[in-house]
Amino acid sequence: MFAEPPWKAYSQALTQELHYYAKQPQFSGRKIHSIFFGGGTPSLAPASLFSQVLSEADRLFTFADAIEITLEANPGASEMGRFQAYRQAGINRLSIGVQSFDNKELQWLERIHSADEAVAAYGMARDVGFERINLDLMYALPHQSLDEWFVSLEKGIALKPEHLSCYQLTVEPHTALHVTHKKQKLALPDEDLALQFFWQTRQRLADAGYQAYEISNFAKAGEACRHNRGYWQYDDYIGIGAGAAGKWDEKDGGVMRYSNTRAPQSYIDHALTHGKAVNSKENLSKQEAMGEAMWLGLRQQQGVDLLWFKQRFGDDLFDVYPVLVKQWVNQGKLLSDGHQLQLTSAGLSLADDISASFLA
């Protein structure tokens, strides 16, 4: 048996952080438009923790009208009573990490739930009144065929969620998967097959009425996730909790980023003692911030708004990146209509490379 986490102390630590950031001048007088409870398995926490955090956040900052409050939920830890309590606490959007509707794939992904449990969790969420639900799915797994992926995708579509996130499995450095891949090469799809996964997924979701508002995220009309949107649009955000990260714009055009200590007990000790638990900070120069804004913004279907860029950084985007923009436009990978700079259909399959080129 595992010991119950110290939820009371953790809740107190979260509240302390809220008080600390409410006193910082960069957040003074600003309303909260979106709250996202994520990382690890937040749905294991008692609903009272969410109630307390939300009450303090509203008191210290005040909520914008129609604020969106999202909770990541693990299908393997779902109970009807928990979902009802989350709704009562103020959660109005659920993000359920299904990943696959194939039990063998779930086992390989080391998920604790089964396909049936994922469907049951979705049903519970609907039964208690959740009107906005995100489902996360993953494709291009080792040995996975297109037909096998489409079985999972069709099951996801059949549930009629408001939002579907469909991510391609990638082997990122410094991860357990990367270590496994180095020891024994995983049978991942080659480039041609990976592109088939990508394009056929987009087409099927479009046919089902899901708009691609970002490379990997699809939503019914008007149902895009506000938290996701804010991240890609380079909005400021406060991160509280173990391992959380935050960001805000600086007056010189640069950006300040921070991340909290990851170990829960260490986080609690620091937050209760100092009001914060920052483990690392990073200052981005204006030039670096512009590159990051491009890297994030080009992932959106609408691309980067030229007027927004000018207002945010004080410079014209085409003056900042004359050679790079011309290069990608001439190759037919980027397109501008005078208002937006966005990826073309030909550029979508090279989105990572094109976006990353602005970070150089």
C-alpha positions in Angstrom: 0.0 0.0 0.0 1.2 3.5 -0.8 0.9 6.3 1.8 -1.7 8.9 1.0 0.0 12.1 -0.2 0.0 15.1 2.2 -2.9 16.8 0.4 -3.6 19.3 3.1 0.1 20.6 3.2 0.2 20.5 -0.6 -3.0 22.6 -0.8 -1.5 25.1 1.7 1.6 25.3 -0.4 -0.4 26.0 -3.6 -2.2 28.8 -1.8 1.0 30.3 -0.5 2.3 30.5 -4.1 -0.9 32.2 -5.3 -0.4 34.8 -2.6 3.2 35.4 -3.6 2.4 35.9 -7.3 -0.6 38.1 -6.6 1.8 40.5 -5.0 4.1 40.7 -8.0 3.7 43.9 -10.1 3.6 42.0 -13.5 0.3 40.3 -12.4 -1.3 43.1 -10.5 -4.9 43.9 -11.7 -4.9 41.1 -14.2 -7.8 38.6 -14.5 -7.4 34.9 -15.0 -8.9 33.6 -18.2 -7.9 29.9 -18.0 -6.8 27.5 -15.3 -5.3 24.1 -16.1 -4.7 21.4 -13.5 -2.2 19.0 -15.2 1.1 17.1 -14.8 1.2 13.7 -13.2 -2.3 12.6 -12.2 -4.1 15.6 -10.7 -7.4 13.8 -10.8 -6.1 11.7 -7.8 -6.3 14.8 -5.6 -9.4 15.4 -3.5 -11.9 17.8 -4.9 -11.4 20.0 -1.8 -7.9 20.9 -3.0 -9.3 22.3 -6.3 -12.1 24.1 -4.4 -9.6 25.8 -2.1 -7.2 26.8 -4.9 -9.9 28.1 -7.2 -11.5 30.1 -4.4 -8.2 31.8 -3.5 -7.3 32.4 -7.2 -10.7 34.1 -7.7 -10.3 36.2 -4.6 -6.7 37.3 -5.3 -6.9 37.8 -9.1 -10.6 37.5 -10.0 -11.9 35.3 -12.8 -12.7 36.6 -16.3 -16.2 35.9 -17.5 -16.7 32.3 -18.8 -13.3 31.2 -17.4 -12.2 27.8 -18.6 -11.0 25.5 -15.8 -9.5 22.2 -17.1 -8.5 19.0 -15.2 -6.4 16.2 -16.7 -8.0 12.9 -15.7 -6.5 9.4 -15.8 -9.1 6.9 -17.0 -7.6 4.3 -14.6 -8.4 6.4 -11.6 -12.0 7.4 -12.5 -15.0 7.2 -10.2 -18.5 8.7 -10.7 -18.2 10.4 -7.3 -14.9 12.0 -8.1 -16.2 13.5 -11.4 -19.3 14.9 -9.6 -17.0 16.5 -7.0 -14.8 18.0 -9.7 -17.8 19.6 -11.3 -19.0 21.0 -7.9 -15.5 22.3 -7.3 -15.7 24.4 -10.5 -13.9 22.2 -13.1 -15.8 22.8 -16.4 -13.5 20.9 -18.8 -11.9 17.5 -18.6 -8.9 16.3 -20.6 -8.8 12.4 -20.5 -5.5 10.8 -21.4 -6.7 7.8 -23.3 -3.7 7.4 -25.7 -5.1 4.3 -27.3 -8.2 2.1 -27.4 -6.0 -1.0 -28.0 -5.1 -2.9 -24.8 -1.8 -4.1 -26.1 -0.8 -0.6 -27.1 -1.8 0.7 -23.7 0.3 -2.0 -22.1 3.3 -1.0 -24.2 2.7 2.7 -23.2 2.6 1.6 -19.5 -0.8 3.0 -19.0 -2.7 1.7 -16.0 -6.1 1.7 -17.7 -7.8 -0.5 -20.2 -9.7 0.5 -23.3 -13.0 -0.3 -21.6 -12.1 1.8 -18.6 -11.3 4.7 -20.9 -14.8 4.5 -22.4 -16.4 4.1 -19.0 -14.5 7.2 -17.7 -15.8 9.2 -20.7 -19.4 8.0 -20.0 -19.1 9.0 -16.3 -17.9 12.5 -17.2 -20.9 13.0 -19.5 -23.3 11.5 -16.9 -22.3 14.1 -14.3 -22.7 17.0 -16.8 -19.3 17.7 -18.4 -20.1 19.4 -21.7 -16.5 19.9 -22.8 -14.2 16.9 -22.9 -10.8 16.5 -24.5 -9.5 13.0 -25.5 -5.7 12.5 -26.0 -4.6 9.8 -28.5 -1.2 8.8 -29.8 -0.3 7.3 -33.2 2.8 6.0 -35.0 3.6 3.5 -32.2 6.1 0.7 -32.8 4.7 -1.9 -35.2 1.4 0.0 -35.5 -0.3 -0.1 -38.9 -2.6 2.6 -40.3 -5.5 0.3 -39.9 -4.8 -0.3 -36.2 -4.5 3.4 -35.6 -7.8 4.1 -37.3 -9.5 1.6 -35.1 -8.5 3.8 -32.1 -9.3 7.0 -33.9 -12.7 5.9 -35.0 -13.6 4.8 -31.4 -12.5 8.3 -30.2 -14.6 10.0 -32.9 -17.6 7.8 -32.1 -17.6 9.1 -28.5 -18.2 12.6 -29.9 -15.8 14.6 -27.7 -15.5 18.3 -28.3 -11.8 18.1 -28.7 -9.3 15.5 -29.8 -5.5 15.7 -29.5 -3.7 13.3 -31.8 0.1 13.2 -31.2 2.7 11.3 -33.1 5.0 9.3 -30.8 8.4 10.9 -30.8 11.6 9.8 -29.1 12.7 12.8 -27.1 16.3 13.1 -25.7 16.7 12.4 -21.9 13.6 10.3 -21.6 13.1 6.6 -20.7 11.9 6.0 -24.2 15.1 7.4 -25.6 17.2 5.1 -23.4 15.1 2.1 -24.6 15.4 3.2 -28.2 19.2 3.4 -27.9 19.4 -0.1 -26.4 17.1 -1.7 -29.0 15.8 0.3 -31.9 12.0 0.6 -31.8 10.2 -0.3 -35.0 8.8 3.2 -35.6 7.3 4.2 -38.9 9.6 5.5 -41.6 9.2 9.0 -42.9 6.7 8.1 -45.7 4.5 6.1 -43.3 4.6 8.8 -40.7 3.4 11.3 -43.2 0.5 9.0 -44.1 -0.5 8.8 -40.4 -0.3 12.6 -40.3 -2.3 13.5 -43.4 -4.9 10.7 -43.2 -5.6 11.6 -39.5 -6.2 15.3 -40.4 -8.5 14.3 -43.3 -10.6 11.9 -41.2 -11.0 14.4 -38.4 -11.9 17.1 -40.9 -14.6 14.8 -42.3 -15.9 14.3 -38.8 -16.2 18.0 -38.2 -13.0 18.6 -36.2 -11.1 21.8 -37.1 -7.3 21.6 -36.9 -6.5 24.7 -34.9 -2.9 23.5 -34.2 -0.6 20.8 -35.6 -1.9 18.1 -33.2 -5.1 19.5 -31.8 -8.6 19.3 -33.3 -11.8 20.7 -32.0 -15.5 21.2 -32.9 -16.4 24.7 -33.9 -15.8 27.0 -30.9 -14.4 24.3 -28.7 -10.7 24.9 -29.0 -8.9 24.5 -25.6 -8.3 28.0 -24.1 -5.3 26.8 -22.2 -3.6 25.4 -25.3 -4.5 28.5 -27.3 -2.9 30.8 -24.7 0.3 28.8 -24.7 0.7 29.0 -28.5 -0.3 32.6 -28.6 2.5 33.4 -26.1 0.3 34.6 -23.3 1.7 35.0 -19.7 0.9 32.3 -17.2 1.6 31.4 -13.6 2.7 27.9 -12.7 2.1 26.7 -9.2 2.8 23.3 -7.8 5.7 20.8 -7.9 7.4 20.9 -11.3 5.2 23.7 -12.6 6.5 26.4 -14.9 5.5 30.0 -15.5 6.2 32.8 -17.9 5.7 36.5 -18.3 6.7 39.2 -20.7 9.4 41.8 -19.7 9.2 45.5 -20.5 12.3 45.3 -22.7 10.6 42.8 -25.0 12.2 39.8 -23.5 10.7 37.0 -21.4 11.2 35.6 -17.9 10.6 31.9 -17.4 10.8 29.8 -14.2 10.2 26.3 -13.1 9.5 24.9 -9.6 11.3 22.1 -7.8 9.9 18.8 -8.9 10.0 16.7 -5.7 6.6 17.2 -3.9 7.9 17.3 -0.4 10.7 19.7 -1.3 8.2 21.8 -3.1 5.9 21.9 -0.1 8.8 22.8 2.3 10.0 25.7 0.0 6.5 27.1 -0.8 5.4 27.1 2.9 8.7 28.7 4.0 9.3 31.2 1.2 6.0 31.6 -0.6 7.5 30.1 -3.8 9.5 27.1 -4.8 11.4 28.2 -7.9 14.2 25.8 -8.9 15.4 27.6 -12.0 14.9 30.8 -14.0 15.7 31.8 -17.5 15.8 35.3 -19.1 15.1 35.4 -22.8 16.3 38.4 -24.7 13.9 40.2 -27.0 15.5 38.4 -30.0 15.1 35.0 -28.3 11.5 35.8 -27.3 10.7 36.7 -30.9 12.1 33.4 -32.1 10.1 31.5 -29.5 6.9 33.3 -30.4 7.4 32.3 -34.0 8.2 28.7 -33.0 5.0 28.5 -31.1 2.8 30.6 -33.3 3.5 28.9 -36.5 2.0 25.7 -35.1 -1.4 27.3 -35.1 -3.7 27.0 -38.1 -3.9 30.8 -38.3 -0.2 31.2 -37.9 1.4 34.4 -36.5 -0.7 37.6 -36.5 1.5 40.3 -38.0 -0.1 43.2 -36.1 0.2 41.3 -32.8 3.9 40.7 -33.5 4.4 44.4 -34.2 2.5 45.4 -31.0 4.3 42.8 -28.9 7.8 43.4 -30.0 7.8 46.9 -31.6 9.2 45.5 -34.9 7.8 44.4 -38.2 8.1 40.6 -38.5 9.4 40.9 -42.1 12.1 43.3 -41.0 13.2 40.9 -38.3 13.3 37.8 -40.5 13.7 39.0 -44.1 15.9 36.2 -45.3 14.2 33.4 -43.4 10.6 34.4 -44.4 11.6 34.9 -48.0 13.3 31.5 -48.1 10.3 29.6 -46.8 7.8 31.6 -48.9 9.8 31.0 -52.0 9.8 27.2 -51.3 6.0 27.4 -50.9 6.1 26.4 -47.2 4.9 29.7 -45.7 2.3 32.1 -46.9 1.3 35.6 -45.9 -2.0 37.4 -46.8 -0.8 40.7 -45.3 -2.4 39.9 -41.9 -1.0 36.5 -41.0 2.1 34.4 -41.7 1.2 30.8 -41.7 2.3 27.4 -42.9 1.0 26.2 -46.3 -0.2 22.6 -46.8 3.2 21.8 -48.1 4.8 23.4 -45.0 2.7 21.5 -42.5 4.7 18.3 -42.8 7.9 20.3 -42.1 6.3 22.3 -39.3 9.0 21.4 -36.7 11.9 22.2 -39.0 10.3 25.5 -40.2 9.3 26.6 -36.7 12.7 25.7 -35.2 14.6 27.7 -37.9 13.3 30.9 -36.2 15.0 29.8 -33.0 18.5 29.7 -34.5 
